């Protein structure tokens, strides 16, 4: 273990696992447990282990279940070395972090390096702790652990499902406090811990949403650009967007400015409103040249407008210089001056 003065105890998972495995008398059973949990190498399937040991996959499953049951009973009786101390450390971290956590998160809190092997060992050790419940990894849930006195496995899964339903009804990424309130969960930290267990949910910039929503789970450069613009709330130059992505919480941020510019051009969600400056189409911007925008302004007005009014309205949808608007107004044949500094559309 780490120095007692450290704020967090770091576990020597290899030593603990070795000591527990030595309590299993038969070598074949030790082999099954080590391989099934991935305690020293990658995890193996029932079929792979059965092939190695010359037994059926069903026999491997039976032996695994039997050995784990014996180890759990020994742990409950206080006969299994280290488990009581390990459980105390796990409980301390879980109490501080919402009474539940993904195995990867718990491993990060109690191991020095948080390798994949560390995570596998943490899952194995947690499965032996009488006060803990382990949620197996599947299509809906991440490998996770919770405090059984707070919520058993059935309640954890039911609460996670409720959180997913609440977020669906909210219809947009929301902070965990709002989600917890709508789910009738008094402790927002517990709501966040349980939300992290779900494979249907994701979080970004302090907000939670469905994993299919780009705002919390951007899957490509275009989605990341969208998130940056949405968070910024107004137009940005593509160089600014590139810098914002580099400074973001995204998992992959190593994208070039040229790649970002290329995606801005291709995606219909983004509108060029100035020299290298882009905005979101959903903000009311439309594609087109400055002349196109002037035409739209005059068409919507249905009457001649003074140039100052035209400039004012164009600048609502284009980030360009006033002189650019005036040059287009005076130099394009589709605009006709009908009075001093007053223009309308030239009749077709």
Helices and strands as residue ranges (DSSP letters): H 13-21, H 27-37, H 46-53, H 57-76, H 83-96, E 100-102, H 103-110, H 116-127, E 132-135, E 144-147, H 153-170, E 174-175, H 176-182, H 188-195, E 201-204, E 207-210, H 221-232, E 236-237, H 238-246, H 257-266, E 270-274, E 277-280, G 281-283, H 290-301, E 305-306, H 307-314, H 322-331, E 335-339, E 342-345
